Amino acid sequence: MHRAGIEWRWDCTNCGFLASDLVPTIGEGAKSLDEDERARALGPLRRRNFSRLLDRIDAHSSPAQRRLLDIGCAHGWFLELARDRGYDVEGIEPDTEVANVAASKGLNVRVGFFPDDLSVNKQYDLIVFNDVLEHLPNPRQVLRDVRSRLSDKGLLIVNLPSSRGLLFRLATVLTNVRIRGPHDRLWQVGFPSPHLSYFHPDGLAGLALSEGFREIDRGELPLFDVPTLWSRLRFDRGFAWPAAALTWISLAAMYPVMRWLPSDITYQVFVSTE
């Protein structure tokens, strides 16, 4: 890997994997994010995306595959929808405040990190990462830990930002003319849990294959919708109002044509082959 002209970013020209030296600060001091505003901004779109993702999980899982683990379950939106479809759900979340919100809905949620804070040797039929894998420091080791926790022919489901996406590519081009704001925002610089990696879908499929998984499904999900875009831009208290306004105008103008172009969010479904 080599430096990409940005002090904290590393790129691999062979597989498209991108990594950062950014340091997570979950649980360390005051938050830069307004969690209530974040929930209002993300909730409606995330629930729609999660419903679509569950449709794909339903299509690939058998009636006997009910034990589902959501890693980094946040407010529990995915767990609620999966529970309503008859899955036996469990979540794990490192942010105590957010985990308590999920637990208050009657969900089985542990505070901690995967896999260290799970019950010893417990197995699952489905393990899900919703916008989480990119926040973890060692994706290869994560996949190995997942495989050890999956039942025979268990499914790994991942949805995450894509380096193939239109906005990510535009933001990267802008860094060449010293406009860093959009790029840093997509990497969530300054957030308690910034992005530590970015995958191209083909690169993630190759990594998963090397760790005993076979890809069986792939698709795209929308990154944002216009009605909640302003709230999404403003839940970061460090994002200045003028910059947020300019970003809103730009994204709202692009929105009608974005569905025809590569999305910045992809999902992939893998089956354990070992």
Sequence and secondary structure as in RCSB ss.txt:
>XXXX:A:sequence
MHRAGIEWRWDCTNCGFLASDLVPTIGEGAKSLDEDERARALGPLRRRNFSRLLDRIDAHSSPAQRRLLDIGCAH
GWFLELARDRGYDVEGIEPDTEVANVAASKGLNVRVGFFPDDLSVNKQYDLIVFNDVLEHLPNPRQVLRDVRSRL
SDKGLLIVNLPSSRGLLFRLATVLTNVRIRGPHDRLWQVGFPSPHLSYFHPDGLAGLALSEGFREIDRGELPLFD
VPTLWSRLRFDRGFAWPAAALTWISLAAMYPVMRWLPSDITYQVFVSTE
>XXXX:A:secstr
 EE SSTTEEE TTT  EEE     TTSSS SB HHHHHHHHHHHHHHHHHHHHHHHHHHS TT  EEEEET TT
SHHHHHHHHTT EEEEEES HHHHHHHHTTT  EEES TTTTS TT  EEEEEEES GGGSS HHHHHHHHHHHE
EEEEEEEEEEEBTTSHHHHHHHHHHTTT  HHHHHHTTTTSSS   EEB HHHHHHHHHHTTEEEEEEEEE S  
GGGHHHHHHSBTTS HHHHHHHHHHHHHHHHHHTTS  SEEEEEEEE  
